[in-house]
Amino acid sequence: MLIFNKKYFYLTAILFLIEVCIAVFVNESFIRPFIGDVLVVILIYCFVRTFSNIHSSIAALSVFAFSCTIEILQYFNFVNILGLQKYNILAVALGSVFDWKDIIAYGIGTITVLWLENRT
């Protein structure tokens, strides 16, 4: 069912701004690649929950599966196969290098979401 949840909308906007700041201003080997990946899972989760009343566990695990799918597609160099490398923003957003650490970061982001949503 399609809804609009202001709380998740604001969280999505804040996390998006944080991600942009990390991408533009941070150039080091931990925050940008690892914390950025943890936060992107939380960002996508908040975006999904902005427009859907789906149960938090289903949403979180779906976002984790989606993130892992994108990461696995990076292993097969799908950005170049689809000819998307010329679209810089899209190529950066989808990524081009497979890394197991990214999947670990997605897992940490998913666990964080599940913990935050179920701590009551």
C-alpha positions in Angstrom: 0.0 0.0 0.0 1.3 3.4 -1.0 1.6 5.9 1.9 3.7 8.9 2.8 5.6 8.8 6.1 7.1 12.2 7.1 9.5 10.7 9.6 11.1 8.4 7.1 11.1 11.2 4.5 13.1 13.5 6.8 15.5 10.6 7.7 15.9 9.9 4.0 16.7 13.5 3.2 19.2 13.8 6.1 21.0 10.6 5.2 21.1 11.6 1.5 22.8 14.9 2.5 25.3 13.0 4.7 26.1 10.7 1.8 26.6 13.6 -0.5 28.9 15.3 2.0 30.9 12.1 2.4 31.2 11.7 -1.4 32.2 15.3 -1.9 34.3 16.1 1.1 35.7 12.9 2.5 38.6 11.2 0.8 40.0 8.5 3.0 39.9 4.7 3.3 37.3 4.0 6.0 34.5 6.6 6.2 33.9 7.0 2.5 33.9 3.3 1.4 32.7 1.6 4.6 30.6 4.0 6.6 29.1 5.3 3.4 28.0 1.7 2.5 26.5 1.2 6.0 24.6 4.4 5.6 23.4 3.8 2.1 21.5 0.7 3.3 19.8 2.7 6.0 19.1 5.5 3.4 17.4 3.0 1.0 15.5 1.5 3.9 14.2 4.9 5.0 13.3 5.7 1.4 11.3 2.5 1.1 9.5 3.1 4.4 8.7 6.7 3.3 6.3 5.3 0.7 5.4 1.9 2.0 4.0 0.5 5.2 5.8 -2.8 4.7 7.0 -4.6 7.9 10.4 -3.3 9.0 12.0 -6.8 8.9 10.8 -7.4 5.3 11.9 -4.0 4.2 15.3 -4.3 5.8 16.0 -7.7 4.4 14.8 -6.7 1.0 17.1 -3.7 1.0 20.0 -6.0 2.0 19.2 -8.5 -0.8 19.0 -5.6 -3.3 22.3 -4.2 -2.1 24.0 -7.6 -2.3 22.5 -8.1 -5.8 24.1 -4.8 -7.0 27.4 -5.8 -5.4 27.3 -9.2 -7.2 26.5 -7.5 -10.5 29.6 -5.4 -9.9 31.7 -8.6 -10.0 30.4 -9.2 -13.5 31.1 -5.6 -14.6 27.5 -4.9 -15.4 27.9 -1.1 -15.7 30.2 -1.6 -18.7 28.1 -4.4 -20.1 25.1 -2.2 -20.1 27.1 0.8 -21.5 26.4 2.9 -18.4 30.0 3.9 -17.8 29.6 7.2 -19.7 27.0 8.3 -17.2 29.3 9.3 -14.3 26.8 9.8 -11.5 25.0 6.5 -12.4 28.3 4.6 -12.7 29.4 5.9 -9.3 26.1 5.2 -7.7 26.0 1.6 -9.0 29.7 1.0 -8.4 32.1 -0.9 -10.5 34.3 -2.9 -8.1 33.2 -6.0 -6.2 34.3 -6.1 -2.6 33.3 -8.5 0.2 33.8 -5.6 2.7 30.8 -3.9 1.0 28.6 -6.8 1.8 29.8 -6.8 5.4 28.9 -3.0 5.5 25.4 -3.8 4.1 25.0 -6.4 6.8 26.0 -3.9 9.5 23.5 -1.4 8.1 20.8 -3.9 8.0 21.5 -5.1 11.5 21.5 -1.4 12.6 18.1 -0.8 11.0 16.6 -4.0 12.6 18.0 -3.1 16.0 16.7 0.5 15.8 13.2 -0.6 14.6 12.8 -3.4 17.2 14.4 -1.9 20.3 11.1 -1.2 22.0 
